[in-house]
Amino acid sequence: MIKKQNNNLNKIVTILSDGNYHDGNTIGDRLQMTRSAVWKAIKKLESYGVPIDSVKRKGYALKNPLILLDRNKIKTQVTQKIDLSLFESIASTNDYLRTLVKPKGIKVCIAEQQTNGKGRLGRNWYSPFGKNIYLSCLFPFQKDLSELAGLSLVVSLAITAALKSFGVSETLCVKWPNDVLYDGKKIAGNLIEIQAETHGVSTVIIGIGVNVNMLEDEKQIREPWISLQKILHDYIDRNLVCARLINELLAHLHEFSVNGFSVFAKHWAQTDCLTNRQITLHNLQKKIEGKSLGVNHQGNLLLQLSNGDIATFSSGDTSVLKK
Ligand code: BTN
């Protein structure tokens, strides 16, 4: 079920974000809401998994820091005018953009929670409320589908640039085609879906997930992961991450749409963590081992096989072979 963001929820969280207890009457007076409306909003937050301490005669307090996403805060920091939708809860931001009828121009959609977040290769993308970034962007390219091969790599470079702006640099790298890793653990990924191709215009939906304030040992995630907060040891305002991510993403997409992948080749080579390493590629149920030689001018993976041949791959899942 789609839930548009409720402003009252945001205002209550802002009041509670000072870490102190606030009773229902005081919150209600400040926001011109009834005590029961405040109570309902608190129950809603709890239903989303936000831990709230409720103490008789003291009121409510957030157990952990929380800043909710705020459309205006994001828009004021994005350097170009964008059509931005924000949801409290949605199945998948990628799926939402796919349902738009005859969309015009660039659309961005973000959500506090996804109930059916999708990862690559049919996997789930764990999307708890209020912790991470779940963002999708619908982007029309004046390009043929065949020219979009390196897009996923370019999106990974945009994510990397946004993360670097927070001071996360060393050991941040990209594992072909789309995993952004820090210290070998996944911090972000992207899922690209082609929506339509007509008269030389290919409309794509680019979905990005970034782990920002997730801290617990999430059993639902089967691969090693890390979050910005784990790296920086500080709670991060996701509005700022969203804005920087959108700025980098749009700049990278415009550049890609004009010049293609080749202008990113050098940057890719500096950010790639597979080059010259023995890797396994899972591709169409097959497992292929070889030495990664980086990518070609289209962004396809070059793998040197044990017989010396060099094979090219446009899709698959990679992992570094343990010695
Ligand atoms: C991957 O690494 O497997 C890709 C993860 C992509 C997750 C994002 S979150 C926003 C968008 N909506 C989805 O359902 N998936 C993408």
Boltz pocket constraint, residues with backbone or C-beta under 6 A from the ligand:
constraints:
  - pocket:
      binder: B
      contacts: [[A, 91], [A, 92], [A, 93], [A, 94], [A, 95], [A, 114], [A, 116], [A, 117], [A, 118], [A, 119], [A, 120], [A, 121], [A, 123], [A, 125], [A, 133], [A, 134], [A, 135], [A, 136], [A, 178], [A, 179], [A, 188], [A, 189], [A, 190], [A, 191], [A, 206], [A, 207], [A, 208], [A, 209]]
      max_distance: 6.0
